[in-house]
Amino acid sequence: MKRILIIDDAATVRMFHRGILEGAGYQVDEAVNGVEALEKALLTPFDLYIVDVNMPKLDGYGFLRELRNQNLPQVPAIMVSTEATADDRRRAYAAGANLYLVKPTRPDQLVAPIALLLGEVSP
């Protein structure tokens, strides 16, 4: 079973994403900020990260930059944020995101690209 780490400081967003992902058959863990997420990523492997931008301690951009500099398998990361400018997208991709989605997301907007990024969808 593929493991996904949801990183968001809002409990309601984590709960919403968890429900969607568990319903799609994924094993889900959560972190409330980039520091906690990095600690979890260093301890156990994940297959994909869903990352918020605005969080205390270490924001999503900082988390992805740190993650990409670690000697870990480099798995996909989807940044999901309320920030919707072209500069926000550019910063996300520069930090190491594979996809940028704007909140709120519909279940299909989340599950379809995750399946694709994890190689679960045949062309």
Secondary structure as a PSIPRED ss2 file (coil, helix, strand):
# PSIPRED VFORMAT (PSIPRED V4.0)

   1 M C   1.000  0.000  0.000
   2 K C   1.000  0.000  0.000
   3 R E   0.000  0.000  1.000
   4 I E   0.000  0.000  1.000
   5 L E   0.000  0.000  1.000
   6 I E   0.000  0.000  1.000
   7 I E   0.000  0.000  1.000
   8 D C   1.000  0.000  0.000
   9 D C   1.000  0.000  0.000
  10 A C   1.000  0.000  0.000
  11 A H   0.000  1.000  0.000
  12 T H   0.000  1.000  0.000
  13 V H   0.000  1.000  0.000
  14 R H   0.000  1.000  0.000
  15 M H   0.000  1.000  0.000
  16 F H   0.000  1.000  0.000
  17 H H   0.000  1.000  0.000
  18 R H   0.000  1.000  0.000
  19 G H   0.000  1.000  0.000
  20 I H   0.000  1.000  0.000
  21 L H   0.000  1.000  0.000
  22 E H   0.000  1.000  0.000
  23 G H   0.000  1.000  0.000
  24 A C   1.000  0.000  0.000
  25 G C   1.000  0.000  0.000
  26 Y C   1.000  0.000  0.000
  27 Q E   0.000  0.000  1.000
  28 V E   0.000  0.000  1.000
  29 D E   0.000  0.000  1.000
  30 E E   0.000  0.000  1.000
  31 A E   0.000  0.000  1.000
  32 V C   1.000  0.000  0.000
  33 N C   1.000  0.000  0.000
  34 G H   0.000  1.000  0.000
  35 V H   0.000  1.000  0.000
  36 E H   0.000  1.000  0.000
  37 A H   0.000  1.000  0.000
  38 L H   0.000  1.000  0.000
  39 E H   0.000  1.000  0.000
  40 K H   0.000  1.000  0.000
  41 A H   0.000  1.000  0.000
  42 L H   0.000  1.000  0.000
  43 L H   0.000  1.000  0.000
  44 T C   1.000  0.000  0.000
  45 P C   1.000  0.000  0.000
  46 F C   1.000  0.000  0.000
  47 D C   1.000  0.000  0.000
  48 L E   0.000  0.000  1.000
  49 Y E   0.000  0.000  1.000
  50 I E   0.000  0.000  1.000
  51 V E   0.000  0.000  1.000
  52 D C   1.000  0.000  0.000
  53 V C   1.000  0.000  0.000
  54 N C   1.000  0.000  0.000
  55 M C   1.000  0.000  0.000
  56 P C   1.000  0.000  0.000
  57 K C   1.000  0.000  0.000
  58 L C   1.000  0.000  0.000
  59 D C   1.000  0.000  0.000
  60 G H   0.000  1.000  0.000
  61 Y H   0.000  1.000  0.000
  62 G H   0.000  1.000  0.000
  63 F H   0.000  1.000  0.000
  64 L H   0.000  1.000  0.000
  65 R H   0.000  1.000  0.000
  66 E H   0.000  1.000  0.000
  67 L H   0.000  1.000  0.000
  68 R H   0.000  1.000  0.000
  69 N C   1.000  0.000  0.000
  70 Q C   1.000  0.000  0.000
  71 N C   1.000  0.000  0.000
  72 L C   1.000  0.000  0.000
  73 P C   1.000  0.000  0.000
  74 Q C   1.000  0.000  0.000
  75 V C   1.000  0.000  0.000
  76 P C   1.000  0.000  0.000
  77 A E   0.000  0.000  1.000
  78 I E   0.000  0.000  1.000
  79 M E   0.000  0.000  1.000
  80 V E   0.000  0.000  1.000
  81 S E   0.000  0.000  1.000
  82 T C   1.000  0.000  0.000
  83 E C   1.000  0.000  0.000
  84 A C   1.000  0.000  0.000
  85 T C   1.000  0.000  0.000
  86 A H   0.000  1.000  0.000
  87 D H   0.000  1.000  0.000
  88 D H   0.000  1.000  0.000
  89 R H   0.000  1.000  0.000
  90 R H   0.000  1.000  0.000
  91 R H   0.000  1.000  0.000
  92 A H   0.000  1.000  0.000
  93 Y H   0.000  1.000  0.000
  94 A H   0.000  1.000  0.000
  95 A H   0.000  1.000  0.000
  96 G C   1.000  0.000  0.000
  97 A C   1.000  0.000  0.000
  98 N C   1.000  0.000  0.000
  99 L E   0.000  0.000  1.000
 100 Y E   0.000  0.000  1.000
 101 L E   0.000  0.000  1.000
 102 V E   0.000  0.000  1.000
 103 K C   1.000  0.000  0.000
 104 P C   1.000  0.000  0.000
 105 T C   1.000  0.000  0.000
 106 R C   1.000  0.000  0.000
 107 P H   0.000  1.000  0.000
 108 D H   0.000  1.000  0.000
 109 Q H   0.000  1.000  0.000
 110 L H   0.000  1.000  0.000
 111 V H   0.000  1.000  0.000
 112 A H   0.000  1.000  0.000
 113 P H   0.000  1.000  0.000
 114 I H   0.000  1.000  0.000
 115 A H   0.000  1.000  0.000
 116 L H   0.000  1.000  0.000
 117 L H   0.000  1.000  0.000
 118 L C   1.000  0.000  0.000
 119 G C   1.000  0.000  0.000
 120 E C   1.000  0.000  0.000
 121 V C   1.000  0.000  0.000
 122 S C   1.000  0.000  0.000
 123 P C   1.000  0.000  0.000
